[in-house]
Amino acid sequence: MAGIRMTGLASGMDTESMVAELVKASSVKVDEVRKEKQRLEWKQEAWQDLNTKIYDFFKNELSALKTNSTYRGKSAKVSDESKASVTAKANAANGTHTFTVKQLASSAYLTGANIKAAGKTFTNGDTEFTSADIKGSTKLADLGIAVGTSFSVNGKEFVVDDDTTMDSFAAGLSKLGVSASFDAKQGRFYVNSIGSGAANDFTITSTNAEALEILGLGSEATKIDAKDAIMEYNGVEYTNSNNTFDINGLTITAKAVSDSPMTIEISTDTQGTYDKIKNFVKKYNELIDEMNKLYDEKTTDYDPLTEEEKAHLSDTQLEKWEEKAKQGLLRRDSTIGSLLSSMRSILNQSITVTNDDGTTSKYSLASLGIVTGDYSEKGKLHILGDEDDPLYSSEPNKLKQMLEEKPDIFDDVLAGTTEKKGIGFQLYSKLSDAMSLKVGRSSAFTVYDNLSMDDDIDDYDDEIEKWEEKLQKIEDKYYDQFAAMEAAMAKLQSQQSYLASLMGM
């Protein structure tokens, strides 16, 4: 950092402005490097945004398309949804199932009686304590419960000591497999099981029966026992600790006891599969629209601005300038072009499927009712007959027809196996390879050369630093030269003044 310079004192010249102009010519180079760095940073930002969209498509819509279970979905319709809800797994058998909810699962609850002391119920009269005196901080020993008294919940023990209070007693019980609390306003303990079902029921005992009565946990307490859920499914009775049963590929959640048998209709989830394929098409089109836009976008004559140039623009003007300057940064990018080409190629191929009779048939997306538009759309997909597609909504919906008539082929054509990959599986593998870790070139789940970009940005930083050091040396050289000139002029002026004084001038 240069120190404070006192210049132009002898000459009267604006030395700083002159030095700035002399250095300006050399500073053009560092400005060019800064602009190149800015372009690369903008390019990196554009790639980061696109990569996020590619990865989101890869892990969501494309992952669903290549997964076998997508085409094996089942729908379940229960006759009385107020009594139970049902979902079906892929292995659920199509047809009608019957079931009856006989009993709901419940937790155990114990509501304690009013607190007592020395065998007497607390009142507002003159006693050792009144009900108003009992708080969470009241010690059990003050109620007549001896230190060392043991309480047990299903065999787990809590022992009263000198410091045991109503609150700490409740906390102690809560460590024994139940949830307990003391309500000072009501003067009662409340205890309930943590889970539902008979296995989670509880019993509270003590080595001192009177201690239970004092705390309201004895004979006068009100107890509701825990119960298992009971369901009869296709003539067989099942019990469970909670109200959700997993039976024969069905997940049945009981809501209320039913007076008569109910039915569940299980069928292939044609609409669910259709919606997933439709969602894939929608997201795929959005992605390639973005990729084609970036690939075809023309560059402009707008360059990144220097800090000095930015200072002369308003925020709105700067935003519009940079928007123009960022256009075309990924134009004709080879990575985008390669991905677009590969994706289109995979989606245009046919898959051979072996029929039940041993013969084979070939199926493409087009034979499933998913077609590409004209050339100007650059690979966008359309579902024939889909109500949301303005170009093809008037066509017969072949995709729905195929899902209803030949649902099994979708598993092979779009999903498949690692040995025989379907279209979705192949596209997933292609993007997976593109996003795999490339040592020294990119990070995992990144399709572009991000690590090399980081290295190039670092190189620009190094180059800028070198140029800034060089500019500083050039500036120092000019200041030294002007300083020498100022010193010479000051000396000359001094000599002139001396001679003038000798001559009486």
PyMOL commands that set and color helices and strands:
alter all, ss='L'
color gray80, all
select helices_A, chain A and resi 15-65+68-71+131-133+140-143+166-174+198-200+209-214+270-296+307-310+315-325+334-347+366-368+375-377+398-405+408-415+423-434+450-502
alter helices_A, ss='H'
color red, helices_A
select strands_A, chain A and resi 74-78+84-88+95-103+109-111+116-117+120-121+150-153+156-159+178-183+188-193+204-206+222-224+229-233+236-240+244-247+250-254+262-268+350-354+360-364+370-372+381-383
alter strands_A, ss='S'
color yellow, strands_A
deselect
rebuild
show_as cartoon
